[in-house]
Amino acid sequence: MISRLRIKLPPLPEQKVIAQILGSLDDKIELNRRMNATLEGLAQALFQSWFVDFDPVLDNALVAGNPIPDELTDRAAIRRQALDNGTANREAAQHFPATFQFTEELGWIPEGWEIQKAENIVQRHKVSKKFTKKNVSKEGDVPVFDQGSGLILGYSDAPADINSSKELPNFIFGDHTCITHISLKPFSVGPNVIPLSAEFYDAYWTFYAIKDLQDFQEYRRHWMEFKIKEVLVPSEKLAVQFGDHVREFYKSIELNSETSSTLTKLRDTLLPQLISGELRIPNAAKLVECSLL
C-alpha cells in the first residue's frame, strides 16, 4: 500500500542539498551524544579511581611509608609510577586517609570508611500515579521514565511526581531490568520504576555508589536484593568533593541534551516543509546556520 502512495519529490540536486542541510543537524546531535558519553565516562572513571581502586589512599600511604595490603600491591605499583612522574592528583588526595583496615565483608578498605546497606543510603519515594503508554504524550513538560533501554515512556503536562534539580538530582531503579538513571529535572515514572533520592550523602556520589550494585538476572523483581547490597561509604566530605566534580560534568551533559532536543525538533520540522516546497532551501539553510551557532 505504501508503494502505491503518490508523494511530492524534489529534483535530485535539491534532495542532495536538503540532505546536506539536515545532515549538519544530525552531525551536531551525534557530536553532543559523544560528548555526553565522554563526560559520563569521566564521572565513572573518577568514582572508580577514588572509591573502588582507592588511588588517593594508596598515594597517601606510599608517601607516608605506610604498609600496603598484599591484595593492593599491583595497584600500588601503578600509583607509585603516577607519583614518580607527577600525574597523581595530590591536592584531591588531601582529605583521604593514608591507611587501610580489614573487614570480613569487603576485605581491605580505607581506614575510617563504613559499610552500609543500599537501603540506608537511599530513600524510596512513593508516587501518586504510575503512567502507562495509554496516558502519556509524545511531547510535554515532564518526562515519564520507563525501565526499558529507551528510558522515556513519554511525556506529561501534569505536575511531576519527583522534583529534581542540578543541585539535588534524583534517580530511578528499574525493578525488573535494574536500569538506573539520574535526572536533573523533575520527572514522573511508569510501571515498576522506583524513584530514589540520596538519604544522607551527596546525591551524585550516592547515584554512582548504587548504579551498578544489582545485576539483571531475569525479568523479575530485584528491589529486595538491591536494597540489601553492601555499599562502601567514605566520609561525607569526600562524597561532597566527588559531587562537586561530577555536578559540573552533568551541567554540560544537560546543556548538550537540551541542544540536541531542540535540533531534533528543528530537523523533523524542516524535512516535510523542504520536501513539499513550503520552505525554500536558502531560508532553511539560514535557520540551520543560526541554530548551530
DAVENLIN-V958931 format. One record per residue. RES is the residue in three letters. PHI is phi in radians with two decimals (* if undefined). BURIAL is # if it has 16 or more other ideal C-beta (glycine too) atoms within 10 Angstrom, else .. Layout:
# DAVENLIN-V958931
RES_PHI_BURIAL, RES_PHI_BURIAL
This chain:
# DAVENLIN-V958931
MET_*_., ILE_-1.13_., SER_-1.14_., ARG_-1.63_., LEU_-1.19_., ARG_-1.74_., ILE_-2.29_., LYS_-1.36_., LEU_-2.21_., PRO_-1.15_., PRO_-1.01_., LEU_-0.95_., PRO_-1.02_., GLU_-1.19_., GLN_-1.01_., LYS_-1.16_., VAL_-1.16_#, ILE_-1.05_#, ALA_-1.08_., GLN_-1.18_., ILE_-1.11_#, LEU_-1.25_#, GLY_-1.11_., SER_-1.15_#, LEU_-1.20_#, ASP_-1.06_., ASP_-1.10_., LYS_-1.20_#, ILE_-1.09_#, GLU_-1.17_., LEU_-1.07_., ASN_-1.09_#, ARG_-1.09_., ARG_-1.18_., MET_-1.09_., ASN_-1.15_#, ALA_-1.09_., THR_-1.14_., LEU_-1.14_#, GLU_-1.12_., GLY_-1.14_., LEU_-1.12_., ALA_-1.11_#, GLN_-1.14_., ALA_-1.13_., LEU_-1.15_#, PHE_-1.09_#, GLN_-1.04_., SER_-1.15_., TRP_-1.40_#, PHE_-2.00_#, VAL_-2.07_., ASP_-1.50_#, PHE_1.07_#, ASP_-0.99_#, PRO_-1.11_#, VAL_-1.18_#, LEU_-1.09_#, ASP_-1.02_#, ASN_-1.12_#, ALA_-1.14_#, LEU_-1.15_#, VAL_-1.14_., ALA_-1.43_., GLY_1.35_., ASN_-1.40_., PRO_-1.15_., ILE_-1.92_#, PRO_-1.02_#, ASP_-0.99_., GLU_-1.14_., LEU_-1.94_#, THR_-1.17_., ASP_-1.12_., ARG_-1.20_., ALA_-1.10_#, ALA_-1.12_., ILE_-1.16_., ARG_-1.22_#, ARG_-1.05_., GLN_-1.12_., ALA_-1.12_., LEU_-1.16_., ASP_-1.18_., ASN_-1.64_., GLY_1.44_., THR_-1.61_., ALA_-1.28_#, ASN_-1.53_., ARG_-1.27_., GLU_-1.16_., ALA_-1.15_#, ALA_-1.44_#, GLN_-1.14_., HIS_-1.67_., PHE_-1.55_#, PRO_-1.22_#, ALA_-2.13_#, THR_-2.42_., PHE_-2.09_#, GLN_-2.29_., PHE_-1.67_., THR_-2.23_., GLU_-1.19_., GLU_-1.31_., LEU_-2.14_., GLY_1.36_., TRP_-1.38_#, ILE_-2.34_#, PRO_-1.03_#, GLU_-1.02_., GLY_1.61_., TRP_-1.36_#, GLU_-2.09_., ILE_-1.94_., GLN_-2.19_#, LYS_-1.36_., ALA_-0.99_#, GLU_-1.12_#, ASN_-1.55_., ILE_-1.98_#, VAL_-2.19_#, GLN_-2.03_., ARG_-1.54_., HIS_-1.88_., LYS_-1.57_., VAL_-2.09_., SER_-1.32_., LYS_-2.63_., LYS_-1.73_., PHE_-1.36_#, THR_-2.26_., LYS_-1.05_., LYS_-1.33_., ASN_-2.14_., VAL_-2.05_#, SER_-2.04_., LYS_-1.27_., GLU_-2.37_., GLY_2.90_., ASP_-1.41_., VAL_-2.07_#, PRO_-1.26_#, VAL_-1.96_#, PHE_-1.49_#, ASP_-1.90_#, GLN_-1.71_#, GLY_-1.51_., SER_-1.15_., GLY_-1.28_., LEU_1.25_#, ILE_-1.69_., LEU_-1.35_#, GLY_2.88_#, TYR_-2.37_#, SER_-2.46_#, ASP_-1.77_., ALA_-1.29_#, PRO_-0.96_., ALA_-1.16_#, ASP_-1.34_#, ILE_-2.14_#, ASN_-1.54_., SER_-2.30_#, SER_-2.61_., LYS_-1.11_., GLU_-1.43_., LEU_-2.28_., PRO_-1.30_#, ASN_-2.11_#, PHE_-2.56_#, ILE_-2.22_#, PHE_-2.31_#, GLY_-1.40_#, ASP_-1.06_#, HIS_-1.57_#, THR_-1.73_#, CYS_1.22_#, ILE_-1.18_#, THR_-2.17_#, HIS_-2.76_#, ILE_-1.80_#, SER_-2.21_#, LEU_-1.67_#, LYS_-2.20_#, PRO_-1.00_#, PHE_-2.66_#, SER_-2.14_#, VAL_-2.33_#, GLY_-1.66_#, PRO_-1.07_., ASN_1.08_#, VAL_-1.85_#, ILE_-1.80_#, PRO_-1.40_#, LEU_-2.30_#, SER_-2.41_#, ALA_-1.26_#, GLU_-1.46_., PHE_-2.22_., TYR_-1.73_#, ASP_-0.89_#, ALA_-1.13_#, TYR_-1.18_#, TRP_-1.10_#, THR_-1.06_#, PHE_-1.05_#, TYR_-1.23_#, ALA_-1.24_#, ILE_-1.88_#, LYS_-1.12_#, ASP_-2.07_., LEU_-1.19_#, GLN_-1.91_#, ASP_-1.46_., PHE_-1.22_., GLN_-1.96_., GLU_-2.80_., TYR_-1.33_., ARG_-2.67_., ARG_-1.30_., HIS_-2.12_#, TRP_-1.02_#, MET_-1.10_., GLU_-1.34_., PHE_-1.04_#, LYS_-1.20_#, ILE_-1.75_., LYS_-1.13_., GLU_-1.55_., VAL_-2.16_#, LEU_-1.47_#, VAL_-1.96_#, PRO_-1.48_#, SER_-1.20_#, GLU_-1.06_., LYS_-1.09_., LEU_-1.22_#, ALA_-1.09_#, VAL_-1.15_., GLN_-1.05_#, PHE_-1.11_#, GLY_-1.05_#, ASP_-1.09_., HIS_-1.17_#, VAL_-1.26_#, ARG_-0.99_#, GLU_-1.16_., PHE_-1.05_#, TYR_-1.28_#, LYS_-1.11_., SER_-1.20_., ILE_-1.04_#, GLU_-1.11_#, LEU_-1.12_., ASN_-1.08_#, SER_-1.16_#, GLU_-1.12_., THR_-1.10_#, SER_-1.11_#, SER_-1.09_., THR_-1.14_., LEU_-1.16_#, THR_-1.11_., LYS_-1.11_., LEU_-1.11_#, ARG_-1.04_#, ASP_-1.22_., THR_-1.41_., LEU_-1.23_#, LEU_-0.97_#, PRO_-1.15_., GLN_-1.19_., LEU_-1.26_#, ILE_-1.14_#, SER_-1.37_., GLY_1.53_., GLU_-1.09_., LEU_-2.10_#, ARG_-1.44_., ILE_-1.03_., PRO_-1.03_., ASN_-1.18_., ALA_-1.14_#, ALA_-1.06_., LYS_-1.17_., LEU_-1.06_#, VAL_-1.13_#, GLU_-1.04_., CYS_-1.15_., SER_-1.23_#, LEU_-1.60_., LEU_-1.24_.
